Amino acid sequence: MARTYIEDLSAHAGQEATIRGWVYNKRSSGKIRFIVMRDGTGLCQGVIVKGTATDDVFTRFDTLTQESSFAMTGLVRKEERAPGGYEMDVTGIQIIQIAQEYPITPKEHGVEFLMDRRHLWLRSSRQHAILRIRHQIVKAIRDFFDDRGFVLMDAPIFTPAACEGTSTLFGTDYFDLGKAFLTQSGQLYGEAGAMAFGKVYVFGPTFRAEKSKTRRHLTEFWMVEPEVAFNDLNDNMDLAEEFLEHIVQSVLKNRLPELQHLGRNVKFLENVKRPLPRITYDEAVEILRKNNIPFEWGNDLGGTDETVVSEQFDRPVMVHRYPAVVKAFYMKRDPERPDLALAVDVLAPEGYGEIIGGSQREDDLDLLLARLKEQSLPQEAFEWYLDLRRFGSVPHSGFGLGVERTVGWICGLDHVRETIPFPRMIYRLTP
């Protein structure tokens, strides 16, 4: 027998149907009982009327508690005022399990209380909206690259060395081979893929042992990292802005009800269309100084700096050509100004900070060896990576987009902890 889901009730209007789910809420009004079911795809209100439904149905209604699981049978009819736009005149209730007293109630709960019960908090309408938007973002990411001929390149989680310095790595003993680390990025492996397939993307979990308690940081998060052979910095920026436009417009097209449920002002999202403004790091420094921020040239942009710069624009802004000293060893230097790296960060508006970071990669073997030495990184751990410069090296570029920061920005959230089903932070490893 085919399952009927609440999201498909429009196809059953005027017909009898059975749906299965959990008690979202219920109430009584005289001889009428109302029960709202959620099944993961939507909400449906069931109406139980004295004289139409049997006494047994009323008894079972009275037995049901918050989050009890049950099946509901009845006639489906259109009702604009009802959740989801359809109601059911209930003729039968089948109880599957009576839930114990549910700990999350309509009253206000503290964040820690809810995070300790994250496995249950996921059932709320707000979390549904956020995670459906996350799903749409992930789908848009995959569709974008798949439709443009990119090959998915799965990078390893265990790596022998750091991609961007050694101070923020999670280490573990790896049998008789010594120390292994949870990956900070799949980029280096993406570069190998680009030399084999031309254009690839790595998409998976990444880990940073950064002792940060800010609203922008998780210790485990997801990144998508495209890498394209023969792309320079400008090509990379072109790809990044097309990619960002695609993601945001996809969410606006397919998940506007969820954005509205979150109370999201979509003005800034509607503005995310090419071309995005592009400024140099030098121009960003000038913006900061004009806004009375005592910023010293040569420093990396901090969270407050990024917010001040992004406030000058009505859409994400691309900041490029950073001082090389604050960027990773693999970033190519600007031939016109060797003190600058051919790097780009995309800063989201409304104080959400960097959501994309990328660069043109150093394709010269000797220069890359010098960078490793400058940063005291072990050459032996990167021999395979150096082979990419020994055998058919070409100019190439790529970037990484953090999924959770992107979800937080698009949803308008105060903290990234709600952007992933089970967040991992420096003070949280459960549930």
C-alpha positions as CSV (number, residue, x, y, z in Angstrom):
1,M,0.0,0.0,0.0
2,A,1.4,3.4,-1.0
3,R,2.3,5.8,1.8
4,T,0.5,9.1,2.0
5,Y,2.5,12.0,3.2
6,I,1.1,15.3,4.4
7,E,3.0,17.2,1.8
8,D,1.0,15.2,-0.8
9,L,-2.5,15.7,0.6
10,S,-3.5,18.1,-2.2
11,A,-3.6,15.1,-4.5
12,H,-6.1,13.4,-2.1
13,A,-8.6,16.2,-1.7
14,G,-12.1,14.8,-1.5
15,Q,-10.8,11.3,-0.8
16,E,-10.2,9.2,2.3
17,A,-6.5,8.9,3.3
18,T,-4.4,7.6,6.1
19,I,-1.3,9.5,7.4
20,R,1.2,8.6,10.0
21,G,3.2,10.8,12.3
22,W,3.4,12.4,15.7
23,V,1.3,14.7,17.8
24,Y,2.3,18.3,17.3
25,N,-0.5,19.7,19.4
26,K,-4.1,19.2,20.2
27,R,-7.1,21.1,21.7
28,S,-10.8,20.8,22.4
29,S,-13.7,23.2,21.7
30,G,-17.1,22.0,22.9
31,K,-18.0,18.9,20.9
32,I,-15.1,19.3,18.5
33,R,-11.5,18.0,18.9
34,F,-8.5,19.3,16.9
35,I,-5.3,17.4,16.6
36,V,-2.3,18.5,14.5
37,M,0.0,15.8,13.2
38,R,3.5,16.3,11.9
39,D,5.1,13.6,9.7
40,G,8.4,15.3,8.7
41,T,6.9,16.6,5.5
42,G,4.4,19.1,6.9
43,L,1.5,19.6,9.4
44,C,-2.1,18.4,9.0
45,Q,-4.9,19.3,11.3
46,G,-7.4,16.6,12.1
47,V,-11.0,17.5,13.1
48,I,-13.0,15.1,15.2
49,V,-16.7,15.9,15.5
50,K,-19.1,14.4,18.0
51,G,-21.7,12.4,16.1
52,T,-19.5,11.9,13.1
53,A,-16.6,10.1,14.8
54,T,-17.1,7.2,17.2
55,D,-16.6,7.3,20.9
56,D,-13.5,5.1,20.4
57,V,-11.9,7.8,18.3
58,F,-12.6,10.4,21.1
59,T,-11.1,8.1,23.7
60,R,-8.0,7.6,21.7
61,F,-7.7,11.4,21.2
62,D,-7.8,11.9,24.9
63,T,-5.1,9.2,25.4
64,L,-2.6,10.9,23.0
65,T,0.2,13.0,24.5
66,Q,2.7,15.4,23.0
67,E,4.9,13.6,20.4
68,S,2.9,10.3,20.7
69,S,3.1,8.4,17.4
70,F,-0.2,7.5,15.7
71,A,-2.0,7.0,12.4
72,M,-5.0,9.2,11.4
73,T,-7.6,8.2,8.8
74,G,-10.3,10.5,7.4
75,L,-11.6,12.6,4.5
76,V,-9.2,15.2,3.2
77,R,-10.5,18.6,2.3
78,K,-9.0,22.0,1.4
79,E,-9.0,24.5,4.2
80,E,-7.0,27.7,3.7
81,R,-6.8,28.5,7.4
82,A,-5.4,25.1,8.4
83,P,-1.7,24.4,8.7
84,G,-0.6,23.3,5.2
85,G,-3.9,24.3,3.6
86,Y,-5.7,21.0,4.1
87,E,-7.6,19.4,6.9
88,M,-8.8,15.9,7.6
89,D,-12.3,15.0,9.0
90,V,-11.1,12.2,11.2
91,T,-12.9,8.8,11.3
92,G,-10.2,6.7,12.8
93,I,-7.1,6.9,15.0
94,Q,-4.6,4.1,15.5
95,I,-2.2,4.6,18.4
96,I,1.4,3.4,17.8
97,Q,3.1,4.6,21.0
98,I,2.1,6.9,23.8
99,A,5.0,9.3,24.5
100,Q,6.2,10.0,28.0
101,E,6.0,13.6,29.3
102,Y,7.8,15.7,26.6
103,P,10.6,17.9,28.0
104,I,10.3,20.7,25.5
105,T,7.2,22.8,26.0
106,P,5.9,26.0,24.4
107,K,7.5,28.0,27.2
108,E,10.9,29.7,26.8
109,H,13.9,27.3,27.3
110,G,17.5,28.3,27.6
111,V,19.9,27.5,24.8
112,E,21.9,24.9,26.9
113,F,18.7,23.1,27.8
114,L,17.7,22.9,24.1
115,M,21.2,21.9,23.0
116,D,21.3,19.1,25.6
117,R,18.1,17.9,24.0
118,R,19.1,18.6,20.4
119,H,17.9,15.1,19.3
120,L,14.4,16.3,20.3
121,W,14.8,20.0,19.4
122,L,15.1,18.9,15.8
123,R,11.4,18.2,15.8
124,S,10.5,21.9,16.2
125,S,9.2,24.0,13.3
126,R,12.1,26.4,13.5
127,Q,14.7,23.6,13.3
128,H,12.7,22.0,10.4
129,A,12.9,25.3,8.5
130,I,16.6,25.7,9.1
131,L,17.6,22.2,8.1
132,R,15.3,22.1,5.1
133,I,17.1,25.3,3.9
134,R,20.4,23.5,4.6
135,H,19.3,20.6,2.5
136,Q,18.4,23.0,-0.3
137,I,21.8,24.7,-0.1
138,V,23.6,21.3,-0.2
139,K,21.4,20.3,-3.2
140,A,22.2,23.6,-5.0
141,I,25.9,23.1,-4.4
142,R,25.9,19.6,-5.9
143,D,23.6,20.7,-8.8
144,F,25.8,23.6,-9.6
145,F,29.0,21.6,-10.0
146,D,27.4,18.5,-11.5
147,D,25.7,20.5,-14.2
148,R,29.0,22.2,-15.1
149,G,30.9,19.0,-15.6
150,F,32.8,19.0,-12.4
151,V,33.9,15.6,-11.0
152,L,33.3,14.9,-7.3
153,M,36.6,14.1,-5.6
154,D,36.3,12.5,-2.2
155,A,39.2,13.5,-0.1
156,P,40.5,11.5,2.9
157,I,39.5,12.5,6.5
158,F,42.8,11.2,7.9
159,T,45.8,13.2,6.6
160,P,49.5,13.0,7.4
161,A,50.1,16.7,7.6
162,A,48.4,20.1,8.0
163,C,47.0,22.0,5.1
164,E,47.1,25.4,6.8
165,G,49.5,25.3,9.8
166,T,49.7,22.9,12.6
167,S,48.1,24.7,15.6
168,T,44.5,23.8,14.9
169,L,44.7,20.1,14.2
170,F,43.0,17.2,15.9
171,G,45.6,14.4,16.1
172,T,45.3,10.7,16.6
173,D,47.6,7.7,16.8
174,Y,47.5,5.8,13.4
175,F,48.6,2.2,14.0
176,D,52.3,1.9,13.5
177,L,52.5,4.9,11.1
178,G,52.7,7.5,13.9
179,K,50.4,10.5,14.1
180,A,47.5,11.2,11.8
181,F,45.3,14.3,11.7
182,L,41.6,15.0,11.0
183,T,41.5,17.1,7.8
184,Q,41.3,20.8,7.9
185,S,40.5,20.9,4.2
186,G,40.4,18.6,1.2
187,Q,42.0,21.2,-1.0
188,L,45.4,19.7,-1.6
189,Y,43.7,16.5,-2.8
190,G,41.4,18.6,-4.9
191,E,44.4,20.0,-6.6
192,A,45.6,16.4,-7.5
193,G,42.1,15.8,-8.8
194,A,42.2,18.9,-11.0
195,M,45.4,17.8,-12.6
196,A,43.7,14.5,-13.5
197,F,40.2,15.7,-14.4
198,G,40.5,19.4,-15.1
199,K,37.7,20.6,-12.8
200,V,36.7,18.8,-9.6
201,Y,35.0,19.6,-6.2
202,V,35.7,18.1,-2.8
203,F,32.7,18.1,-0.5
204,G,32.8,16.7,3.1
205,P,33.4,17.3,6.8
206,T,36.4,19.2,8.0
207,F,37.8,19.8,11.5
208,R,39.5,22.7,13.2
209,A,40.8,22.5,16.8
210,E,40.5,26.2,17.1
211,K,39.7,27.3,20.7
212,S,37.1,29.8,19.6
213,K,33.8,30.5,21.2
214,T,32.4,32.9,18.6
215,R,29.1,32.6,17.0
216,R,30.8,31.7,13.7
217,H,32.9,28.7,14.7
218,L,32.3,25.0,15.0
219,T,35.0,22.3,15.5
220,E,33.4,20.1,12.9
221,F,31.8,21.6,9.8
222,W,31.2,20.9,6.1
223,M,33.1,22.5,3.2
224,V,32.8,22.4,-0.5
225,E,36.0,23.1,-2.4
226,P,36.1,23.4,-6.2
227,E,39.5,23.3,-8.0
228,V,40.0,24.2,-11.7
229,A,43.1,23.7,-13.8
230,F,44.1,26.7,-15.9
231,N,42.0,29.1,-13.8
232,D,43.7,32.3,-12.6
233,L,42.4,34.5,-9.7
234,N,39.9,36.4,-11.9
235,D,38.5,33.1,-13.2
236,N,38.2,32.0,-9.6
237,M,36.3,35.1,-8.6
238,D,34.0,34.6,-11.6
239,L,33.2,31.1,-10.5
240,A,32.7,32.1,-6.9
241,E,30.2,34.8,-7.6
242,E,28.3,32.6,-10.1
243,F,28.2,29.8,-7.5
244,L,27.0,32.1,-4.7
245,E,24.3,33.6,-6.9
246,H,23.1,30.1,-7.8
247,I,22.9,28.9,-4.1
248,V,21.0,32.0,-2.8
249,Q,18.6,32.2,-5.7
250,S,17.9,28.4,-5.4
251,V,16.9,28.9,-1.8
252,L,14.7,31.9,-2.6
253,K,13.0,29.9,-5.3
254,N,12.4,26.7,-3.4
255,R,12.5,27.6,0.4
256,L,10.8,31.0,0.7
257,P,8.1,29.7,3.1
258,E,10.9,28.4,5.4
259,L,12.7,31.8,5.2
260,Q,9.4,33.5,6.1
261,H,8.8,31.2,9.0
262,L,12.2,32.2,10.4
263,G,11.3,35.9,9.9
264,R,14.2,36.4,7.5
265,N,14.4,39.7,5.8
266,V,15.3,38.6,2.3
267,K,16.3,42.0,0.9
268,F,20.0,41.2,1.1
269,L,19.4,37.8,-0.4
270,E,17.5,39.1,-3.4
271,N,20.5,41.4,-4.1
272,V,22.9,38.4,-4.5
273,K,23.3,38.6,-8.2
274,R,26.3,39.0,-10.4
275,P,28.4,41.0,-10.6
276,L,29.5,41.2,-6.9
277,P,31.6,44.2,-5.9
278,R,35.4,43.5,-5.9
279,I,37.8,45.5,-3.8
280,T,41.5,45.0,-3.0
281,Y,42.8,44.5,0.5
282,D,44.3,47.9,0.3
283,E,40.9,49.4,-0.5
284,A,39.4,47.4,2.5
285,V,42.1,49.0,4.7
286,E,41.1,52.5,3.5
287,I,37.4,51.7,4.3
288,L,38.3,50.7,7.8
289,R,40.4,53.8,8.4
290,K,37.6,56.0,7.1
291,N,35.3,54.4,9.6
292,N,37.8,55.1,12.5
293,I,39.0,51.5,12.8
294,P,42.7,51.6,13.8
295,F,43.8,48.9,11.4
296,E,47.4,48.2,10.7
297,W,48.3,47.2,7.1
298,G,49.6,43.6,7.0
299,N,47.1,42.2,9.5
300,D,44.4,39.8,8.5
301,L,40.8,41.1,8.7
302,G,39.1,40.2,12.0
303,G,35.4,39.7,12.5
304,T,34.7,43.3,13.3
305,D,36.8,44.5,10.3
306,E,34.9,42.2,8.0
307,T,31.6,43.5,9.3
308,V,32.6,47.2,8.8
309,V,33.8,46.5,5.2
310,S,30.7,44.5,4.3
311,E,28.4,47.1,5.7
312,Q,29.4,49.4,2.8
313,F,27.7,47.1,0.3
314,D,24.2,45.7,-0.3
315,R,25.4,42.3,-1.3
316,P,28.5,40.1,-0.6
317,V,31.8,41.7,-1.4
318,M,35.0,40.1,-2.7
319,V,38.2,41.2,-1.1
320,H,41.3,40.1,-3.0
321,R,45.1,40.4,-2.9
322,Y,45.9,40.0,0.8
323,P,49.3,40.3,2.4
324,A,51.1,37.0,1.7
325,V,52.3,36.8,5.3
326,V,48.7,36.1,6.6
327,K,47.8,33.6,3.9
328,A,48.7,29.9,3.5
329,F,51.9,28.6,1.9
330,Y,50.2,27.3,-1.2
331,M,48.8,30.7,-2.4
332,K,50.6,32.2,-5.4
333,R,52.2,35.6,-5.0
334,D,51.1,38.6,-7.2
335,P,53.9,38.9,-9.8
336,E,53.4,42.7,-9.7
337,R,53.6,42.9,-5.9
338,P,55.3,39.8,-4.4
339,D,54.2,40.9,-0.9
340,L,50.6,40.1,-1.9
341,A,48.9,36.7,-2.4
342,L,46.5,36.1,-5.2
343,A,43.8,35.3,-2.6
344,V,40.2,36.3,-2.3
345,D,37.7,36.2,0.5
346,V,34.0,36.7,0.0
347,L,32.4,38.6,2.9
348,A,28.6,38.2,3.5
349,P,26.6,41.3,4.5
350,E,24.9,41.8,7.9
351,G,28.0,40.9,9.9
352,Y,28.2,37.2,8.8
353,G,31.8,37.5,7.7
354,E,33.8,35.3,5.4
355,I,31.8,32.5,3.7
356,I,34.3,31.8,0.8
357,G,38.1,31.8,0.9
358,G,40.2,30.9,-2.1
359,S,43.2,31.7,-4.2
360,Q,45.3,31.0,-7.2
361,R,47.7,28.3,-6.2
362,E,51.5,28.4,-6.5
363,D,52.4,26.3,-9.5
364,D,56.2,26.8,-9.4
365,L,58.0,23.9,-7.7
366,D,61.0,26.0,-6.4
367,L,58.7,28.7,-5.0
368,L,56.5,26.2,-3.3
369,L,59.6,24.5,-1.7
370,A,60.7,27.9,-0.4
371,R,57.2,28.5,1.1
372,L,57.3,25.2,3.0
373,K,60.7,26.0,4.4
374,E,59.6,29.5,5.4
375,Q,56.7,28.1,7.4
376,S,58.7,25.2,8.8
377,L,56.4,22.6,7.3
378,P,57.9,19.1,6.8
379,Q,58.7,18.6,3.1
380,E,58.5,14.8,3.3
381,A,54.8,15.0,4.2
382,F,54.1,17.1,1.1
383,E,56.2,15.1,-1.5
384,W,53.1,13.8,-3.2
385,Y,51.8,17.3,-3.4
386,L,55.1,18.6,-4.8
387,D,54.8,15.9,-7.5
388,L,51.9,17.9,-8.9
389,R,54.4,20.6,-9.8
390,R,57.0,18.2,-11.1
391,F,54.7,16.5,-13.6
392,G,52.7,18.8,-15.8
393,S,52.2,21.8,-13.5
394,V,49.7,24.4,-14.7
395,P,48.1,27.6,-13.3
396,H,45.1,26.6,-11.2
397,S,42.7,28.0,-8.6
398,G,40.0,27.1,-6.2
399,F,38.1,28.1,-3.1
400,G,36.3,26.7,-0.1
401,L,32.7,27.6,1.0
402,G,31.7,26.7,4.6
403,V,28.2,25.3,4.6
404,E,27.3,26.2,8.1
405,R,28.3,29.9,7.8
406,T,26.4,30.0,4.6
407,V,23.3,28.5,6.2
408,G,23.6,30.9,9.1
409,W,23.8,33.9,6.8
410,I,21.0,32.8,4.5
411,C,18.7,32.0,7.4
412,G,19.7,35.1,9.4
413,L,20.7,33.1,12.5
414,D,22.6,34.5,15.5
415,H,24.8,31.4,15.9
416,V,26.0,28.5,13.7
417,R,25.0,25.9,16.3
418,E,21.6,25.7,14.7
419,T,22.9,25.2,11.2
420,I,23.9,21.6,11.5
421,P,21.9,18.7,13.1
422,F,24.4,17.9,15.9
423,P,26.9,20.8,16.4
424,R,30.4,20.2,17.8
425,M,32.0,23.1,19.6
426,I,34.9,23.3,22.1
427,Y,32.4,22.9,25.0
428,R,30.0,20.4,23.4
429,L,30.4,16.8,22.2
430,T,26.9,15.6,22.9
431,P,24.3,14.5,22.1
